[in-house]
Amino acid sequence: MTNKEIAIKLVELVGGKDNVKSVTNCMTRCRFELNNFSKANIEAIKKSEGVLGIVETKEQLQVIYGPGKVNKVTEEVKKLVWTKVVIGEDAVAETKAKLKEKNDTKFKNILKKLGNVFIPLIPLFVACGLVLAINNIAGVYFKDAYTKTTAAQIIGLIGNGVFSILSVLVGVNAAKEFGSQMPMLGGVLGGILSSATLANITLFGQKLTPGRGGVISVILVVVLACFIEKACRKVVPDVLDLFVTPLVTLSVSALVALFILQPVGGAISDSIGFLVAKTIASDNILIAVISGAVSGGLFLPLVMTGMHQALTPIHADLIANVGYTVLLPILATAGMAQVGATIAVLRKTKNERLKKIAKNGLVPGFLGIGEPLIYGITLPLGKPFVGACLGAAVGGAAMAIFKVGAVAMGVSGLPLALLIANGKIGVFLIGVLVSYASGYLFTNILGFDDPIE
């Protein structure tokens, strides 16, 4: 079937275009908001050509097609329902308003907001990370003959571009996400907290430290600023709003940040660094193995619940303060173990449809995009999902033993090799193979009930 034919069938199965309130797509899923969810024929959608899986939430019906394919199918779906669904600022605002009215928990909403702060920055993390990777590899193999050259300095400057103004970028995005009408104010606050001038200021006998607390401090102060801004707009007359609200919000937020929030954010950041250093990065192999195994083994359940978004600021903070994150390669083993589990399913199953889904999902799986495998293979079958979690625990332990770190985030799977710090690409690839093999082995041991065709 062509993408257009797939879209026509899909619209029919979700109850027709009159049943569609909105349709969008992410990297792997075509996301529908429907007027009446009972009109959607879920079982028929699951069996439709190209569909790798279905995810149903309170707000959306999400049809998984995988990267690339989902963009083309969603584009055709939009053409079919264009008269019904208007994609624009008004529609986005309306959708957000409706989502806020839904019965989401505050905890999950906070995690989503944290994730959304960093999502627009991921392409920059990837780009700068790849540039740094080139610099790091050249520095390892050519040493002083390269590192002292002008070319190395320029490449390093480009590679550190996003990290040099990370506080400002996070401040702007956080202000947008937490409802400020002055998002640039968040950038200004981020700039204040990272300003080199802070090193010349002493408070209570202690010199201030530029950038202390990293992005954690920035997010804390921006949340406070959004609260102050909203409070001001309730009491300040409209004629004075342009002058009073920005002045009060900026002044109060900056002072509270310097006296309270930056020290608090610094304590949190230092605690995270201490925890990583004492567990995953510990010289005690047993502690490192346990920490890596627990982190890797629990990551897939975190992804399912959306709680993995809370880890993004931790990665960013570690990269900004240490130069790399040892947590990312460990968590990436979850996707790798899923690849191994899927290969085990592919070898054992007699179901032709399951074989097709597995083959289609393996390519993005190798590239670090695991949703097609989670929702199309391992989770529906049950035991392979457990096998993947156990395999990730073994892979996570291996990564922790090798002390593998990544200089940036945004990619996973095999492409993550390009971002590995300190010339440890070889041992990272060993960890990848361990994860593949462990996921495969545990899934073979646990077995699964092969679905009837």
LOBABA-834333 format. One record per atom (N, C-alpha, C): y, x, z; residue in three letters. Coordinates in steps of 0.05 Angstrom, whole numbers, plus 5000, padded with zeros to 4 digits. Layout:
LOBABA-834333
YXZALA
...
end
This chain:
LOBABA-834333
497650175000MET
500050005000MET
502550175000MET
504650084986THR
507150224987THR
508550165014THR
510650315020ASN
512050265045ASN
513349985045ASN
514149895021LYS
515349625019LYS
513249415025LYS
510849455014GLU
508649255019GLU
507849255048GLU
507849495061ILE
507149515089ILE
509249365105ILE
511849395098ALA
514049265112ALA
513848955109ALA
513248865085ILE
513048575080ILE
510848455098ILE
508548595099LYS
506348495116LYS
507048505145LYS
508448715153LEU
509248745181LEU
511148525190LEU
513148465174VAL
515048255180VAL
513647985183VAL
511747945165GLU
510147695166GLU
508647675193GLU
507447905201LEU
505747905225LEU
507247885251LEU
509847965250VAL
511447935275VAL
512747665277VAL
512047485258GLY
513047215260GLY
515247145240GLY
515647315220GLY
517647265200GLY
520347365208GLY
522147385188LYS
524747505193LYS
526447345212LYS
525947085213ASP
527546915232ASP
526746965261ASP
524447095265ASN
523647155292ASN
524647435302ASN
525947575284VAL
526847855290VAL
529747845299VAL
530247945324LYS
532947975333LYS
534148245325LYS
532648455327SER
533548715319SER
531148895312SER
531649095296VAL
529549285289VAL
530849565287VAL
529649755301THR
530550025300THR
528050205300THR
528450465297ASN
526250645299ASN
527050905314ASN
525051015328CYS
525451285340CYS
523851475323CYS
522951695334MET
521551895318MET
518851805308MET
517451625323THR
514751535315THR
514351235314THR
516251075325ARG
515750795328ARG
517750615315ARG
516850395303CYS
518550185293CYS
518849985316CYS
521249945326ARG
521749785351ARG
522949515344ARG
521549305351PHE
522549025346PHE
523448895372PHE
525648755371GLU
526348555391GLU
525948285378GLU
524248125390LEU
523547865377LEU
524547635394LEU
525047415380ASN
525947165393ASN
523547045409ASN
521247065397ASN
518846945410ASN
516547135406ASN
515747285427PHE
513647485425PHE
510947355419PHE
510547105426SER
507946975422SER
507346935393SER
509446945376LYS
508946905347LYS
507847155333LYS
508047385347ALA
507047635335ALA
504047645337ALA
502747715315ASN
499747735314ASN
499048025320ASN
498748085346ILE
498348365354ILE
495848495342ILE
493648345343GLU
491048455333GLU
491248515304GLU
492548335289ALA
492848385260ALA
494648615254ALA
496748655270ILE
498548885267ILE
496949145271ILE
495349145292LYS
493749385299LYS
491949475275LYS
490949265260LYS
489149325238LYS
490549375212LYS
493249355212SER
494749385187SER
494749675178SER
495149715153GLU
495149985141GLU
497450155153GLU
496750395161GLY
498750585171GLY
499350565200GLY
498550355213VAL
499150315242VAL
497350495259VAL
498550655276LEU
497050835293LEU
496650725321LEU
498150525328GLY
497950405355GLY
500250205360GLY
500050065382ILE
501949865390ILE
502749915419ILE
505349885425VAL
506249895453VAL
507949645457VAL
507249485478GLU
508649245484GLU
510149285511GLU
512749245511THR
514349245535THR
515648975539THR
517048935561LYS
518448685566LYS
520548625545LYS
521648845534GLU
523948805515GLU
523148835486GLU
521048995480GLN
520449065452GLN
517549065445GLN
517049025420LEU
514449065408LEU
514749325391LEU
513249535398GLN
513549795385GLN
511049855369GLN
511449885343VAL
509249945325VAL
509350235317VAL
507250385323ILE
507250675319ILE
506150745291ILE
507850885275TYR
507050975249TYR
506951285247TYR
508251415266GLY
508351705265GLY
510851805252GLY
511552065255PRO
514052175244PRO
514052155213PRO
516452115202GLY
516852095173GLY
516151825163GLY
513651735167LYS
512751475158LYS
514351245170LYS
514951275196VAL
516351055210VAL
519151015199VAL
520551235190ASN
523151205179ASN
523151035153ASN
521151095136LYS
520950955111LYS
520250665114LYS
518350615132VAL
517550335136VAL
519750175149VAL
521150285169THR
523350145182THR
525550095163THR
526150275145GLU
528250235125GLU
527649985108GLU
525049965100GLU
524249735084GLU
524349475100GLU
523649495126VAL
523749255143VAL
526649165146VAL
528449345150LYS
531349275152LYS
532349135128LYS
531449225104LYS
532349085079LYS
531348795079LYS
528948755089LEU
527848485089LEU
529248295108LEU
530148405131VAL
531348235151VAL
534348275154VAL
535548395133TRP
538348485135TRP
540248245141TRP
539648015129THR
541347785133THR
541147685162THR
538947755175LYS
538547665202LYS
539447865223LYS
539148125216VAL
539748335235VAL
542048505225VAL
544148515239VAL
546448675231VAL
546448935248VAL
546249155234ILE
546249415248ILE
549049515249ILE
550249535272GLY
552949635274GLY
553749645303GLY
556249705308GLU
557149745336GLU
556849485352GLU
557549255340ASP
557249005354ASP
554448945362ASP
552548995343ALA
549748945348ALA
548749135370ALA
549549385369VAL
548749585389VAL
549749495417VAL
552249415418ALA
553349335443ALA
551949085454ALA
551348895435GLU
549948655443GLU
547148715454GLU
545748905440THR
543048975448THR
543149105476THR
545049285480LYS
545249415506LYS
545749215528LYS
547549015522ALA
548148815542ALA
545648655549ALA
544048585529LYS
541648435533LYS
539548595550LYS
539448855543LEU
537549025558LEU
538249045587LEU
540849055593LYS
541749065621LYS
541048815636LYS
540848595622GLU
540148345635GLU
537148315641GLU
535548495628LYS
532648485632LYS
531948585660LYS
529448545666ASN
528548595694ASN
527748885698ASN
529149085687ASP
528449365690ASP
529049455719ASP
527449645729THR
528049755755THR
530349955754THR
531849975775LYS
534050165776LYS
533150445772LYS
530850515784PHE
529750785782PHE
529250865753PHE
527950685738LYS
527350745710LYS
529850765693LYS
531850595700ASN
534350605685ASN
535750865689ASN
535650975714ILE
536951225719ILE
535551455703ILE
532851445702LEU
531351645687LEU
532051625657LEU
532351385647LYS
533051345619LYS
535851465613LYS
537651415632LYS
540351515628LYS
540351825628LYS
538851945646LEU
538652235647LEU
537552345621LEU
535552215611GLY
534352295585GLY
536352265563GLY
537852045563ASN
539851995541ASN
542152195541ASN
542752315565VAL
544852515566VAL
544052755549VAL
541552825548PHE
540653075535PHE
539553025507PHE
538752785500ILE
537652735473ILE
539452825450ILE
542152765451PRO
543852855429PRO
544053155427PRO
543353305449LEU
543553595449LEU
541053735439LEU
538853585437ILE
536253705430ILE
536353865403ILE
537653745381PRO
537753915357PRO
539254175361PRO
541254175378LEU
542754425384LEU
540954615400LEU
539454505419PHE
537654675435PHE
535654815416PHE
534554655397VAL
532654765378VAL
533854975361VAL
536254915349ALA
537555105331ALA
538155365346ALA
539555345369CYS
540355585384CYS
537855725394CYS
535855575402GLY
533355695412GLY
531955855392GLY
531855755367LEU
530555905345LEU
532056165339LEU
534756155340VAL
536356395336VAL
535856595358VAL
535756505383LEU
535056675406LEU
532256795403LEU
530456635393ALA
527656725389ALA
527656965370ALA
529156945348ILE
529257165329ILE
530357415343ILE
532457375359ASN
533757595373ASN
531857715393ASN
530357545407ASN
528457645427ASN
526257805415ASN
525157705393ILE
522857835379ILE
523858105369ILE
526158115356ALA
527258365345ALA
527758565368ALA
528758455391GLY
529258635413GLY
526758755425GLY
524558605425VAL
522058695436VAL
520858915419VAL
520958875392TYR
519559055374TYR
521259285365TYR
523859255364PHE
525659465354PHE
527359595377PHE
527459455399LYS
528759555424LYS
531659645418LYS
532359885429ASP
535159975427ASP
536259995399ASP
534460055380ALA
535260085352ALA
536459825342ALA
535659595355TYR
536759335346TYR
538759225366TYR
538059235392THR
539659095412THR
542559195414THR
543059445407LYS
545759555409LYS
547359525384LYS
546259385364THR
547759355339THR
549659115340THR
551559115322THR
553458885319THR
551958635311THR
549958665294ALA
548458435285ALA
547058295308ALA
545958445326ALA
544658335350ALA
546558185367ALA
548958285370GLN
551058155386GLN
551957895374GLN
552257895347ILE
553157645334ILE
550957435335ILE
548457515330ILE
546257325331ILE
545957215359ILE
546257395379GLY
546157305407GLY
548357105414GLY
550757155402LEU
553056975406LEU
552456695396LEU
551356695371ILE
550556435359ILE
548456295375ILE
546356445383GLY
544156335398GLY
544856215425GLY
546956335437ASN
547856245464ASN
550056035461ASN
550655955437GLY
552955765432GLY
552755515449GLY
550555375448VAL
550355125462VAL
550355165493VAL
549155385501PHE
549055435530PHE
551655525542PHE
553355645525SER
555955735536SER
557855505542SER
557455275529ILE
559055045536ILE
557354805544ILE
554954865555LEU
553154655562LEU
554354455583LEU
555854565602SER
557054395622SER
558954195610SER
560454275590VAL
562354105577VAL
560853885561VAL
558853965546LEU
557353775530LEU
555853565547LEU
554653665569VAL
553253485587VAL
555253295600VAL
557553395607GLY
559653235619GLY
560453005602GLY
560953055576VAL
561752855557VAL
559552645554VAL
557052735550ASN
554852545546ASN
554252385571ASN
554452505594ALA
553952365619ALA
556052145623ALA
558552215617ALA
560752015620ALA
560251775602ALA
559351825577LYS
558751605559LYS
556451435570LYS
554351565580GLU
551951425588GLU
552451265613GLU
554151365631PHE
554651225656PHE
557051035655PHE
557950985631GLY
559850765628GLY
562850835629GLY
563551085626SER
566451155626SER
567751075600SER
570250985602GLN
571850935578GLN
573451185570GLN
573051395585MET
574351655579MET
572251875579MET
570451875559PRO
568152065560PRO
569052355560PRO
571452415548MET
572352695548MET
573052795576MET
573552605594LEU
574052675622LEU
571652825634LEU
569252725626GLY
566752865635GLY
566653145625GLY
567553195601GLY
567653465590GLY
569653645605GLY
571953525613VAL
573953675628VAL
572753755655VAL
571453565668LEU
570253625694LEU
568053845692LEU
566553825671GLY
564554035666GLY
565854305662GLY
568054305647GLY
569554555643GLY
570654665669GLY
571654495686ILE
572754585712ILE
570554715729ILE
568154595730LEU
566054695746LEU
564854955735LEU
565255015709SER
564255265698SER
566455465692SER
568855405700SER
571155585694SER
570855845709SER
571456065695ALA
571456335707ALA
573456365729ALA
575656195729THR
577756205749THR
576656145777THR
574456005779LEU
573255935805LEU
572556185821LEU
571956405807ALA
571156645821ALA
573456765837ALA
575956685830ASN
578356785845ASN
579156615868ASN
577656385872ILE
578456195893ILE
576556215917ILE
577656215941THR
576056225965THR
576455965981THR
574255835989LEU
574355596005LEU
572655636030LEU
573855596054PHE
572455626079PHE
571155896082PHE
572556096072GLY
571656376074GLY
569556446053GLY
568856266035GLN
566856326014GLN
568056315987GLN
567456515970LYS
568456505943LYS
566856305926LYS
568256155910LEU
566955955893LEU
565556105870LEU
563455985860THR
561856105839THR
562055935813THR
563056035791PRO
563055885766PRO
560355795758PRO
560055535752GLY
557555435742GLY
555455385763GLY
556155405788ARG
554155365810ARG
552955085808ARG
550455065809GLY
549154805808GLY
548554715779GLY
549654855759GLY
549154795731GLY
549654515724GLY
547854405707VAL
548254125697VAL
547853925719VAL
546453995740ILE
546053805762ILE
548753735775ILE
550353945781SER
552953895792SER
554753735773SER
554553795748VAL
556253655728VAL
555453355728VAL
552953295727ILE
552053015727ILE
552952865752ILE
552752995775LEU
553552875801LEU
556552805800LEU
558252995791VAL
561152945791VAL
561852735771VAL
560552725748VAL
561152525727VAL
560452245737VAL
558152225751VAL
557451965762VAL
559551865782VAL
560552055798LEU
562751985817LEU
565251905802LEU
565952055781ALA
568351995765ALA
568151715752ALA
565851645742CYS
565451385730CYS
565951165751CYS
564951205775PHE
565351015796PHE
568250985803PHE
569651205806ILE
572551205812ILE
574151075790ILE
573451135765GLU
574851025742GLU
574650715742GLU
572250615746LYS
571850325746LYS
573250195769LYS
573350325792ALA
574750215815ALA
577750205810ALA
578850415797CYS
581650425791CYS
582450195772CYS
580750145752ARG
581449945732ARG
581549665744ARG
580249625766LYS
580249365779LYS
582949305793LYS
584249525802VAL
586649485819VAL
589249585806VAL
589049765787VAL
591449875775VAL
592549685753VAL
595149615754PRO
596249435733PRO
595949555705PRO
595549385686ASP
595049475658ASP
597249665648ASP
599749605656VAL
601949765646VAL
601850055656VAL
600450095679LEU
600250365691LEU
597550495687LEU
595750345675ASP
592950445672ASP
592750715658ASP
594250745636LEU
594050985620LEU
594851235636LEU
596551205656PHE
597551435672PHE
595951465698PHE
595651245712VAL
594551265739VAL
591551315739VAL
590051165723THR
587151185724THR
586051465717THR
586951585695PRO
585951855689PRO
586752055711PRO
589252035721LEU
590252225741LEU
588652205767LEU
588251965777VAL
586751925802VAL
583852005798VAL
582651925776THR
579851985771THR
579352285769THR
581052425754LEU
580652715750LEU
581152865776LEU
583352795789SER
584052945813SER
582052915836SER
581452665842VAL
579552605864VAL
576752725857VAL
575852675833SER
573152775825SER
572953075827SER
575053215817ALA
574953505817ALA
575053615845ALA
576653505862LEU
576753595890LEU
574153545905LEU
573053305902VAL
570453245915VAL
568253435904VAL
568453485878ALA
566453665865ALA
566553945878ALA
568954055881LEU
569154325891LEU
568454345920LEU
569154135936PHE
568654145964PHE
565754055972PHE
564653875956ILE
562153745964ILE
559953765943ILE
560553655919LEU
558453605899LEU
557353865887LEU
559154065882GLN
558154315871GLN
556354465891GLN
557054475916PRO
555254595936PRO
552554445937PRO
552754175936VAL
550254015937VAL
548554065912VAL
549854055889GLY
548454115864GLY
547354395864GLY
548854585875GLY
547854855877GLY
545354875894GLY
545354725916ALA
543054735934ALA
540554615920ALA
541054395905ILE
538754275890ILE
537754465869ILE
539654585854SER
538854775833SER
537355015845SER
538455125867ASP
537155355879ASP
534355275889ASP
534055035899SER
531454935909SER
529454925887SER
530354825864ILE
528654805840ILE
527755085832ILE
529755265830GLY
529055535823GLY
527155665842GLY
527655615868PHE
525855725889PHE
523055605886PHE
522955345881LEU
520355215879LEU
518755325855LEU
520155365833VAL
518855475809VAL
517955755814VAL
519755915827ALA
519156195832ALA
516756225851ALA
516656035871LYS
514556055891LYS
511955925883LYS
511955775862THR
509455635853THR
508655735825THR
509955615805ILE
509055685777ILE
509555975771ILE
511856085780ALA
512456365774ALA
511556555796ALA
509956455815SER
509056615838SER
507256845830SER
507457065844ASP
505657295839ASP
502857235851ASP
502757035868ASN
500156955879ASN
498756785858ASN
496656885846ILE
495356755824ILE
494256475831ILE
493256445856LEU
492156185864LEU
494255975865LEU
496656045876ILE
498855845877ILE
499755775849ILE
499955975832ALA
500855935805ALA
498855755790ALA
496255805793VAL
494255645780VAL
494355355789VAL
494555305815ILE
494655035826ILE
497054885815ILE
499355025817SER
501854895808SER
501854835778SER
500855025762GLY
500654975733GLY
498654755726GLY
496454745741ALA
494454535736ALA
495454265742ALA
496754235765VAL
497853975774VAL
500053885754VAL
501854065746SER
504053995728SER
502953915701SER
501154065690GLY
499954005664GLY
498353745664GLY
496753715685GLY
494953485687GLY
496353215690GLY
498753225703LEU
500152975709LEU
502152895688LEU
502553075668PHE
504753025649PHE
504352775631PHE
501952735621LEU
501452505604LEU
501952245619LEU
501052205644PRO
501851955658PRO
504851935662PRO
506252155665LEU
509152145668LEU
510452045642LEU
509352145619VAL
510352055593VAL
510051755590VAL
507751655598MET
507151375595MET
509051195611MET
509951295635THR
511651145652THR
514651195646THR
515251395629GLY
517951455623GLY
519251645643GLY
517751725664MET
518851895685MET
519252185676MET
518052255653HIS
518352535644HIS
521252605637HIS
522852395632GLN
525652445625GLN
527252585648GLN
526252545672ALA
527652675695ALA
527252975695ALA
525453085679LEU
524853365678LEU
526853515659LEU
528153375641THR
529953495622THR
532153655635THR
533553545655PRO
535653705668PRO
534453955682PRO
531953945691ILE
530754175704ILE
530354405684ILE
529354325660HIS
529054525638HIS
531754655632HIS
533754485628ALA
536454575620ALA
537554765641ALA
537154695666ASP
538254855688ASP
536855125690ASP
534255125687LEU
532755375687LEU
533555555665LEU
533855445641ILE
534755605618ILE
537455725622ILE
539355555633ALA
542055655637ALA
542155865659ALA
540555845679ASN
540756035702ASN
538756275700ASN
536456225689VAL
534356435688VAL
534156555660VAL
534856395640GLY
534556485613GLY
532156365598GLY
530356235613TYR
528056095601TYR
526855905622TYR
525255725612THR
523855535630THR
520855575628THR
519655645651VAL
516755675651VAL
515255405653VAL
516855205658LEU
515654935661LEU
514854815634LEU
516554855614LEU
516054725588LEU
513354805575LEU
512655055573PRO
509955125561PRO
507654995576PRO
507954965603ILE
505854845619ILE
505554545611ILE
507854405610LEU
507754125604LEU
506854075575LEU
507454265557ALA
506654235529ALA
503654235525ALA
502254345545THR
499254355543THR
498054065543THR
499653875553ALA
498553595553ALA
498153495524ALA
500053555507GLY
499853485478GLY
497653645465GLY
497353895472MET
495354065460MET
492453965468MET
492153905494ALA
489553805503ALA
488853545489ALA
490853385483GLN
490353135469GLN
489353185441GLN
490253395428VAL
489253475402VAL
486253535404VAL
485553695425GLY
482753755429GLY
481053505434GLY
482153325450ALA
480753075456ALA
480352905431ALA
482352905414THR
482252745389THR
480152865370THR
480053125369ILE
478053255351ILE
475253185361ILE
474853165387ALA
472253085398ALA
471652795390ALA
473652625391VAL
473252345383VAL
472552335353VAL
474052485338LEU
473652485309LEU
470752575301LEU
469752765316ARG
467052865310ARG
464852665318ARG
465352505339LYS
463252325349LYS
463352045339LYS
465751945332THR
465951655325THR
464651595298THR
463651355296LYS
462551255271LYS
464551045259LYS
466650995273ASN
468650795265ASN
470550915244ASN
470450805220GLU
472050925198GLU
475050895203GLU
475850665215ARG
478750635220ARG
479650825242ARG
478050875262LEU
478751065283LEU
478951345272LEU
477151415253LYS
477251675241LYS
479851715225LYS
480751495211LYS
483151515196LYS
485551555214LYS
485651405236ILE
487851425255ILE
487951705267ILE
485551815274ALA
485352075286ALA
486352295266ALA
485552275241LYS
486452475221LYS
489452455217LYS
490552215215ASN
493352185211ASN
494952285235ASN
493852255259GLY
495352335283GLY
495152625290GLY
493152765279LEU
492753045286LEU
494953225276LEU
495953175252VAL
498053345241VAL
500553345258VAL
501653115264PRO
503953115283PRO
503153215311PRO
500553175318GLY
499653275344GLY
499853575346GLY
498953715325PHE
499154005324PHE
502054095326PHE
503853925316LEU
506753995316LEU
508153905341LEU
506653795360GLY
507853735386GLY
508753445390GLY
508053275370ILE
508752985373ILE
506252835380ILE
506052765406GLY
503452655416GLY
503152355417GLY
505352205412GLU
505151915416GLU
503051785398GLU
502751865373PRO
500651735357PRO
497851775369PRO
497452005381LEU
494852055393LEU
494451915420LEU
496651895435ILE
496451755461ILE
495851455456ILE
497451325440TYR
497251035437TYR
495250955415TYR
494551135398GLY
492651065376GLY
489851145382GLY
489451355399ILE
486751455404ILE
485951465434ILE
487151645448THR
486151715475THR
486451485495THR
488851375496LEU
489251165516LEU
487650915511LEU
487550805486PRO
485850565482PRO
482850615488PRO
481950865484LEU
479050925489LEU
478550985518LEU
480651055534GLY
480351095562GLY
479451375570GLY
476951425568LYS
475851685577LYS
477051925562LYS
477551915536PRO
478852135523PRO
481652195535PRO
483051995545PHE
485652035558PHE
485252205583PHE
483152135599VAL
482552285623VAL
481752575615VAL
480152595594GLY
479452855584GLY
481853025576GLY
483752905563ALA
486253045555ALA
487753135580ALA
487952965601CYS
489353035625CYS
487953275639CYS
485253265640LEU
483853495652LEU
484153745636LEU
484053715609GLY
484553945592GLY
487254065595GLY
489253885599ALA
492053985604ALA
492254135630ALA
490654045650ALA
490754185676ALA
489754475672ALA
487554505657VAL
486554775652VAL
488554945635VAL
489654815614GLY
491654955598GLY
494155025614GLY
495054845631GLY
497354895648GLY
496955125667GLY
494455145677ALA
493855365695ALA
493955635680ALA
492955625655ALA
492955875638ALA
495855965633ALA
497555775625MET
500355835620MET
501755955645MET
501055845668ALA
502255935693ALA
501256225700ALA
498756285694ILE
497656555699ILE
499156755682ILE
499656675656PHE
500956865638PHE
504056875641PHE
505156695658LYS
508056685663LYS
509556645637LYS
508656455621VAL
509856405594VAL
512356235598VAL
514656325586GLY
517056165588GLY
518256115560GLY
519855905558ALA
521155835532ALA
524155855535ALA
525555975515VAL
528456015517VAL
530055765510VAL
528655555501ALA
530055305494ALA
527955085495ALA
528954835493MET
527154605493MET
527754445468MET
526054245463GLY
526454075440GLY
524154075421GLY
522354275423VAL
519954275407VAL
517554325425VAL
515254255415SER
512854285431SER
510654375411SER
508154375421GLY
505854445403GLY
506154725393GLY
505054775369LEU
505155045357LEU
507955145351LEU
509854975343PRO
512555075338PRO
513955195363PRO
512955125386LEU
514055235411LEU
513755535412LEU
511855645397ALA
511355935397ALA
513856085389ALA
515555965372LEU
517956105363LEU
520056125385LEU
519755975406LEU
521755985428LEU
520756125453LEU
518456255451ILE
517356385475ILE
518856645481ILE
519456675507ALA
521056895516ALA
519357145521ALA
520757375522ASN
519557625530ASN
517157725514ASN
517157645488GLY
515057735470GLY
512257645477GLY
511957415491LYS
509357325500LYS
508157115481LYS
508857125456ILE
507756935436ILE
504756945436ILE
503657185437GLY
500757225436GLY
499257075459GLY
500257115484VAL
498956985506VAL
499556685506VAL
501756605495PHE
502256315492PHE
500156195474PHE
499556325452LEU
497556225433LEU
494756215446LEU
494256405464ILE
491756395479ILE
491656135496ILE
493956075509GLY
494155835525GLY
493855585508GLY
494855595484VAL
494455365465VAL
491555325459VAL
490055535453LEU
487255525447LEU
485655425471LEU
486455515495VAL
485055425519VAL
485455125523VAL
487855025517SER
488454745520SER
486854575500SER
486854665474TYR
485254525454TYR
482354515463TYR
481254745470ALA
478354755477ALA
477754585502ALA
479554595522SER
479054445546SER
479054145542SER
481054055526GLY
481153765519GLY
478753675504GLY
477853845486TYR
475453785470TYR
472953775489TYR
472653975506LEU
470354005523LEU
470153765543LEU
472353705556PHE
472253485576PHE
471753215563PHE
472853175539THR
472352925525THR
469452895517THR
468253125509ASN
465353125502ASN
463653065526ASN
464453175549ILE
462953125574ILE
463152835583ILE
465652725582LEU
466052455592LEU
465052245572LEU
465152305546GLY
464352115526GLY
466251885523GLY
465551685507PHE
467251445504PHE
465551235490PHE
466350985493ASP
465050765480ASP
466150735452ASP
464550805432ASP
465450795404ASP
465950495396ASP
468350425388PRO
468950145382PRO
467450055357PRO
466649805357ILE
465349685334ILE
467349665311ILE
466549715287GLU
468249715263GLU
469749445261GLU
end
